[in-house]
Amino acid sequence: MTGGLDRTKLLAARFRAAQDRPYLATALFSLTVVESRQVPTMGVDRRWRCYVSPDFVDRLPVPQLAAVWIHEVAHLLRDHHGRADQLSDAGRHDHFRVNVAQDCEINDDLLADQLPLPVDRVEPKTFGLPDGLLFEQYLPLLPPSVVGHEGIDCGSGAHGLGRPWETGSSGGVSEVEAGAIRRDTAQAVRAHTRSRGTVPAGWARWAADILEPRVDWRRALTGAVREAAAWASGAVDYTYHRPSRRSSAMRTVVLPSLRQPVPRVAIVVDTSGSMGDAQLAAALAEVSGVLRAVGIGGNRVTVLSCDADVHVVRRVHTVGEVQLAGGGGTDMRVGVSHALKVRPHFVLVLTDGYTPWPDAPLESTRVIAGLIGGNAPQPPSWITTIQIDD
């Protein structure tokens, strides 16, 4: 057993890491050092505290300690604990396996950057796996022989499970501050790439995801349909089918009552030659789930198959009953115009975007465009647009 923590050596290693990889400097100096003899090596918690074993610092040279600093801050920058929280119960039950998968995600980039990680590290080739995957992809690929080992534990800042040596949830870096650190680091990575071009591919991809986040199109589509359905449900009108109860006070006058309609939706499906069957099937499956989620069913859904003309118009109980036809040119204006004949409250158009659109907003009807595939031309600004990945 040695004496206390050699902070001079530890902080010299952090300084070296920041000097050699300046784009990580903000993140590295955001970590608070906490000495602990319980932690096996070094580990981080969700609040950006770095727990350090004095014995571990004593036995590693400064260059390897610098690499470990970068390894630990990478767990936090890549939000490993937040992503681990999203795993299924079966996926996160063994925090050691999760930690190993996360180390595989990080260490392939660090080794490609020629960082001198300790020899007892894990990396994808340790298990015969390819480089460049995310930890969620590595996790199910790890062999059953990967079982708990007390020597690998990067703390709750990695696998998400609180550890005995961690000091609690107060203090440290907040989630808002952590988000700002990630964005600042991502901008530094991008600037470093433009000036020197020496950032590993994994860090470049991470920076792109932070600065240009991909929106979950399923969530966006659900939100757009929910909003349109709520707007339609609020469009009350007068009806004489059920006279107003106030008519009893006016014997010679029949007053109308207010009614709140159940939303009607028309789905215009682009079946032109540029649309793939797999794309259409995936999009229709998602639309079916969205309509069920917002309570639109029965005979309230009309689906139109359209390329440059409308081929099939059918009122369906489920989107699974849809029959698609076409395969020619593309003009969704025809489909939208035909859809208006059923007086829908909103029209959902599924297309690759290579089509002309109506010139002006439709009266009393909202339009949502689900653009399937990348690089699709954008519809007019008055159309709610959701980008649907291939």
Disulfide bonds with the S-S distance in Angstrom:
none
